[in-house]
Amino acid sequence: MNRPAPGWTLPRVFAHRCGGALAPENTLAGLRMAAAMGCRAVEFDVMLSADSSPWLIHDETLERTTNGAGRVCDTSDDALRKLDAGSYQHRAFAGEPLPTLEAAAALCLELGLMANVEIKPAAGFESVTGEVVAKLIPQLWRGAPLPLVSSFSDEALIAARNAAPLVPLGCLWERLPSNWLDRLNALGAYSLHCATSELDDATLGTASANGIPVLCYTVNDRHAADTLFKRGVAAVFSDRIDKFRITS
């Protein structure tokens, strides 16, 4: 089974949604915060606008993390560029823009950050989001090791694999299906991503026997992370990167 892998060694800690809880989520400020805290890798979410452009945002709607309103997939690029994506967290981040995938990729390369790009499609846009994001990845990271691309959506991952066969994929599940290994193998995915509550020793043993790294979310306690590493987990996603002594 061909499993395209990232051209970099998985670090122990990924900053969740760019900078975790230390900066507005899915922003360039978050990427800068992660780098300043010594993180080598970040995770962020990507969704399409009404113009089919990929932007960093987690929710299908704008209200929680910006001063906008409505669905991301119904909002034009021009409107998204005008949003404030920082004030919701703290006035110190007022005016922080909502970034495009292109802007995030450029800053990751500038800061030397590896990335896990999570395809976060709006309902009904699973395949097109997977295709658009996967096609852009080799262009945006041209000449550099490709990021890991993950999603909760099988449709998005299938479209991503068809659009960019060399992009490394991660299968992301909140509740692990009994046939997770078959589904991961069918995609030629590199890694398994799951909630810590779903991870048992049998799953870890199966993953290890098949050479599949396991990444867990969202781990905000260093001692809990150490326990997971001892059990064989490869990496964790954390909102509290300040709680970790990041050495790798």
N, C-alpha and C positions, 0 to 999 in steps of 0.2 A: 504493500500500500504506500503510495507516494504521499508524504505529508510535508508540504513546504513549511519550513521553519524560519523564524526570524533570524536575521544575520547577526544576532547579538545574544549574549547569555542573559537568561532571565534574572532580573534582580529580585531580591527578597520582597521589596515593598514598591508598590505602585501608588502614586498619589491619586486618589479617587476624584473623578470629575475635575481634573487639572491640579488643583491645589488643596483638595480636601476641604476642611472647615475653616481654613486659615485665610481664604480669599473667596470672592464670588465664584460659584461653580461654573465650569465650562467657559472660562475666560482666559485671556492672555495674562491677566494679573495672576491668575492661579498658576499658570505655567511658570511665571517668574518666581512666584513664591516657592513652588516645588524645587526649582533649581537652587534657590537661595538656601533651602533647608537641606540640601545635599541629596535630594532624590535623583535617581538615574532614569526613572521611568514614570510616565503619567498615563492615566486612562481618561478618555472623554467621550461624550455622546454626540452623534451626528444625525441630523434630521434634514429633510429637504424643505425648501421654501416653495411658494407658489410658482416660482420660476425654475424649480427643479435644481436649485443650487444647494450644496451642503453647508449647513451652519451648525455650530456647537450649541446644543441645548438638549436638556433631558426630557422635559414635558412636551406633550402635544400642544399645549396652550402656553401663552406668553405671560400670564398674570403672576405666577409665583416668583419668577426670577428676573423679570424686566418690568418696565413701566408701560409695556404694551398690553394689548388685549386681543383675544381671538386665537385661532389655531395657526400654528406655524405654517402648515401646509397651505393655508389660505392667504398668507402674508407675503408681499413682494419683497425682493431683495432691497429695493430702495427704502421701504418702510423698516425693514429689519436693521438697516445701517444706522437709522436715527435713534434706536432704542438705547436706553440706559440699562445695562445689565449688572450694575454694581451697587446702586443705592439701596437695594432691598436688604443688603447685608450690613453696610455701614456707610456713613456719609464720606468716609475717607476714600471710598471706591466710586463715588459719584461720577457719572459720565463714562464709566468703563463700557466699551462697546461689546455688543454680541459679535463674536468672531466667526469668520468663515473657516472652513476646513483648510483652505489655502493659507490663510494667515496663521493658523495654529501649526500647520506643518512647517512653515518657514521659521517660526519661532522655536519649535522643537529642534530643528536642525541647527539653528544659531546657538541654542543653549546646550546642545549635546544631549537632549532628552530622547530616550526611546519611548515608543507610544503603543498603547492598546486603543485602537479606534473602535468604539462600540457603535455599530449601526443601530440606530434607534428610530425605526420607521413609524410614521403615523399609520393608523389603521387604514388598510386598503392600499398602502404604498410600499408594501414589504419588498416586492421584487424590484421595483424601479429604484428604490433607495439602495438596495444591495448592489445593483448594477452600476449606478452612478458613482457611488463611493469607491467601489473596487476598481473601476476603470481609472479613477483619478489618483489612487494611491501610488502606482508606479511612476506617474508623471510628477507628483508633488515630492516624492522621495527619490527622484532620479539620481543615480550615482551614490545613494546611501542605502544602508540596510532597511528593508521594508518593515513597517510596523505590523504588529499582530492585529487582526481584525476579528471582532467577535460580535455576537448578537443573540438575543433570545429567540429571534425569528428564523425558523428553518428556511422559509421562503427567501428571506434576505440573504442567508448564507449560501443557498443553492445558486441564486442569481450572482452573488459575488464570486463564487468558484467558477461559474461559467464565463463571467466577464474577465476575470484575471486569475488564470490557473496557478500562477506562482505566488500569489498573496497568501501568507500563512493565516489560517483561520482558527478561531476558538469557539467551541460550542458552549453556550451560556444557558444554564438552567437554574431556576429557583427551586423547583422540585424535580429531582432526577428521575427520568423515565426508566423503566426496567430495561429497555433496549437502548440505553444511551450509547453503549459501545458500538452497536451496529450502525446507529445514526451518525456517530462521529466518524466511523470508518467510511461510510458511504460518501461523506463530504471530503475525505482526505484531510480532516482537521488535525491540527497540531496539538491543541490543548483542551482541557476540560475546565470550565469555570463554573463554580457553584457556591451557594450559600453554605456557611460553616455548619448550619443545622442539618444540612442534607448529607454531610460527609461522614460515612462510616468506614471502618477498616477494610471491609470487603471491597468497597469502591476504590479505595486507595491501592489495595493489592492488585486489583484488576488493571487499574491505570498504570501502575508500576510495571507489571508484567508485559504490558503492551507499549512501554516507552512513552506514555502520555503524561506530560506535566499537568498537575492539578493546581489551579489558582482559586483562592477563596475570597469572597467578599462578605460583609465589609468589616474589617478587623481593626478596632480602634484601641486595643490594649496590647502592649508589647509582650506581656507574659502569655496571653492567649495566642499570640502569633508564634512565640517560641515553642509552645506546645504543638501547634500545627506543623511547624517545621520539623520537629522531632518525629512526628507521625509520618512525614514524607511529603507534605505539601510544599510545592515549589515556590509559591509567591502569594502575597496577600494584597488586597486593595484596601487602603485606609484613608479615612477622613482626618485622622489625627497623626499626621506624619511627624509632628513635633514630639510625639511620645516615643519615637523610635531612635535608636542610635544607628543611623544608616551608614553602613560600611560597604554594602554591595547591592 
